[in-house]
Amino acid sequence: MSIFYEFLFLTLLISIEAPPPKGSFYWTDREISCVSYSINRTRCVLNHPQLGPEQNPECFDELDENGNRLKTFCALGCEESLEATLVKKIPSFSRECSQYFTYNLERRRQDWYLWRNGTCLDATIRFHLICGTPTNPKVFYRQNEELFLYEDAKD
């Protein structure tokens, strides 16, 4: 019986430790699909809910000193997001892609990127993810239009 109480206590302690963030968080869905055509030939498409599909979204390779590919990074279009979370991979039983070892998310160049390496580079797979912002992006853009003007734009 004491094991049950220890488990209950630890469960309550864990749930109390991290309070939820104050205010609303706005989430947007993304899906990135990668299709392998042959070894070292994979093409990815980012499906953005407002912008539609984008072929090889700012994808680039990270190479070692010998020119061998270590990781491939693809942008997710979550520039304003404080958080990005992988929801699932499809197919979920893919042994080639194992989170934290052969794929994960990383913040780089003012955006969130999906990186893949090892056996996951040559796998045909889809990743469903979400990007989170503390404010509604539509309201933010409307209130800060000057941030998104180009210097060479005509008035």
N, C-alpha and C positions, 0 to 999 in steps of 0.2 A: 504494500500500500504506500510505503514511503517513496518508492520510485515514481508512482503516479503523481504525488504531491510535488516532487522535485521537477518533474516534467511540466506540470501546470505552472509552477513558479517561474521556470525558465521561459516558458511561452509568454507569460504575462510580462516578464522583464524585457524580453525582446520587443514585444509590441509597444511598450512604453518608451523604449530608448529613442526611437526616431519619430518625432512628431511629424505629421504631414505638413507640407509647405502651406503658408498662409496665402489666401487668395486663390483665384482660379488659375488653372493651367490649361492651355489650349493645345490640343494634339492634332497633328495632321499625319495621314497615312502616306507611306511610300512603298513601292515594291521595286526591287531590282532583280532582273532576270538575266542570268548568264547562260549562254549556250556554247558548248564546246564543239568545234568543228573538227579539230585534230589536236595533237599534242602542241602546246604553246600557241594555240589559235582559239581564243575564246572571245566572244562578243557579248557585251552587257547592255541592257536597256533599262533605264530608270523610268518608271511610270509615276509621274507627278500628278496629283489630282486636278490641279488647276492648269498646268502647262502641257499635259499630255506626255507621250513617250519621248525620251531623249536617248539617242544612240551613243554608247561609250561616254557617259557623262564625266568629262574632265578626268578620264582614267589615265593613270601613269604608272610606270614600273619603278620600283626601288631596286637598284642593282648593287651587287657586292663589288669588291675591288677588281675582280676578274671579268666583270660584265655579265655575271649570271643573275638571273632574276630572283630576288628574294621574296618580294611581295608586289601585288598589284593593288592599287588604290583606285576607287571610283567615288566621285562626289555624290552626295545625296540631296543637295539643294536644301539644306537645313541651316542656312547661314545665320538666321536670327535665333536659332534654337539654343536653349541652355542645356538641353538633354536630348539624346537620341537613344532609342531602345530597340533591340531586335525582338520581334514578337515571335516569329517562327521561320523555319526554313522549310522549303517544299522541294523534294520529298523529305519528310522529317527523319526517315530512316537512313539517309545518306551517310555512309561511313567515310566517304572522302572528305566531308566537311564537318569538322568538330570545333565548336565555338571555343575561343581563347587559344586554340592550337593552330588551326588552319584558316580561321576567319574571325573577324570581330569588327567593332566600330572604333574609330579614333578621330579626335578633333585635330584638324590640320588646316592651315591656310584659310582661316576664318570660316570653315565649313566642317561638317561631319563627313567622314569617309568610311566606306566599307573596304576592309583589306582582306585579301585572300592570299594564301601561299600553299606550298606543298601540293598534296593531292587535290586540294580544293580548286586549284587554278585550272585544272582540266576537267572539272565536273560541270554538268548541266544541272543548274539549280536556281531556285528563286528564294529571295529573302523578303519577308514582310516586316516592316519596321515603322516606328512612329517617331515624330519629332515634336518636342514640347517647348512652348514659349510661355512666359509668365503673363503676357498680354495678348489680346486678340490681334493677330497679324494685320487684319484688314483695318482695324482702328489705328494701329501703329503706323502703317503706311499712309493712311489718310492724314494723320496728325503730323507726320514728318516727311512730307513730299519732297522738301528741299534736299534731303539726304540721298534721294534717288535720281536727282537731275544730273545729266551729263554736262560737263563743262562746254562741250562743243554743240550742245543742243540750241536750236533756234528759239528765241523767245516768242 
